[in-house]
């Protein structure tokens, strides 16, 4: 019949009750007179049984694996930062730390996309290393004319200043990483 394709197209709307009353009446009359459309209507009105799909990967194992990889990367970054801090102390008055800390900040930002971790990884190891070396030298050379509290304050100040300089170049690298990400997202790169 000519109406069969039209009725077949209207069956989903018919089962949902979305047809106008006159159209619903027309479809029902056609279903009474056409056995093939009536069979199709009875099949299409039955709900489809959904098979439950089991996930292929165990979520907890996958997250544990990802967490362990991220921890490894963080340890590598902190190790690199400590190595750079040691190298800076050994090569005193050498500005060879600028490029490595710029790159360290860039890579950390591209990996984690947060300034907080850049600041933590670039600042803390350098601060601790400088503080440790300065305090060690203070206790090796005790000068009776200087108070210990003043020397400790000077050590804290010097460590903070040196770590801040290193942090500055890491922040510059992270800012370049941020700009690179923004350019990439806008589609210009």
N, C-alpha and C positions, 0 to 999 in steps of 0.2 A: 504494500500500500504506500501511497504517497506520504501519509502522515507519520509513518513509522520512524523515519529519521528525526522528525521534530519531537515526537514523544520520547525517543531515546535521549535526546538532548535535554528534555525537560524533567526526566526522572529524578535526578539528584535534587532539583528544586521541589519537586512533588513530594519526595520523602521528607524533606526538611520543613514542608508546609509553607513555602515561600511564594507559592503561586496565587494569583488572584482567584477568587471563587469561580468565575466563569471558566478560567483556564483549567482549574482543578477538575471541574465537572467534565470538560471536554476530554482531558486525559483519561479520566475514569471510564467514560463511555468508550474511548478507543481501546482501553485495556480489556473491557468486557467483550469486544468484538474481535480482538487480535490475540491469538494464543501465544505467538512468539514474543510480543511486547509484554504480555501478561507474565510470561515465564521470566523475562528479563527483569521486570519490576519486582517479582518475588525474590529473585536472586540478589538484586541490588539493595533490597530493603534489609537484608540480613547484615548484622555487624561483622566486620572483618576481624578475625581473631589475630591478635598480635602475638608474635613469638617474642619471648623475652631474650634479648641479645646480651650475652655475657661479655663483659669487657675482656679483651685479649691481654691487657696489661694490668697487673695489680697496682692500684693507685698508691698504696702505702710504700711498696717497694720502689716504685718510680720516684716518689717524692724523697725517699731516703737517699736514693742514688743522686738526684739533683742536688740535694742539700750537701751531700758529701763532696760533690764536685765544686759547689760554690765555696765550701769551707776550704778546699784545697787551693782554689784560686785566691781566696783572701789571704791564706797563709803565704802563698807565693808573692803576692803584692806586698805584704808586710815584710817578708824576707828581703825583697828587693829594696824596700825603703830603708831597712836597717843596713843593708850593704851600702847603699848610697850615703847614709849618714856616717858610717865608718869611713868610707872613702873620703868624704868631705873633711872629717877630722884629721885623717892622715895627711891629706894634701892641703894643709892649712894655707889660707890665703890664696886659694886657687878657686876660680869660678867655674870649674868644670862640672859642677852640680846643676847648673842652670838647665841645660838641655835634658839631662836624665830626669830631673823633676818635672819639667814641662811635659815630657813624654809620659812619665808616670801618671801625672794628673789627667792627661788626655786619655790614656788607656783605661784608667780606673773609671773615668766619667762615661766613656763609651760602653764599658762593661756594665756598670751599676746604675748609671744615669741619676746620680745624686751627688751633690756637693758635700754632704755630710761625711760620706766615706772617703772622698778625696781629702777632706780636711783631716780626718782621723788618721788615715794611712800615711799622709805626707807629713803631718805635724808631730804626732805622738812619738814615733820611733826616733826622730831627730832630736826632739826635746829630751827624751829619756837618755839618749846616747850622750848628748852634750852635757846634760846635768851629771851623769855618772862620771864622765871624764873630768869635768871641772871639780866635782866633789872629791874625786880621787886625788887630783893634783893639790887640792886644798889640804887634805889630810896628810899628804906627803911632805908639804912645805908649810909647816905651821910657823907663822910669823907672829911673834909675841906682840908686835905693835898693832896688828889688826884684830878686831873682834871676830870670833867665829860666826856670830849671827850676821855680821856685815858681809863676810865672805860667802856665806850661804845665800844671802840675798843677792849678791852680785852674780853668783852661779845661776840662780833661778832667772834673774834678769837676762844674763847672757844666753842661757839656754833657750829662753822664750824668744829672744831676738833672733837667734840663729834659726830656730825652728820656724819662726814667722817668715823669714826670708825664703827658706825652702818652700814653705807653704804658698807664698806669693806666686812662685813660678809654677807650682802644681795647680793653683787656681787658674792661672793664665792658660795652662794646657787644658784644664777642664772646660774653660769658657770656649776655647777653640772647638772642643768636642761638642759642646752644646750648639754652637753655631753650625757645625757640620751636620748635626742631627736635624736642626731646623731647616737647613737648606735641602737636605735629603727628603724630609717630609713634604716640603713645598714643591718638590719635583724639579728643582733647578739643577740638581747634581745627577 
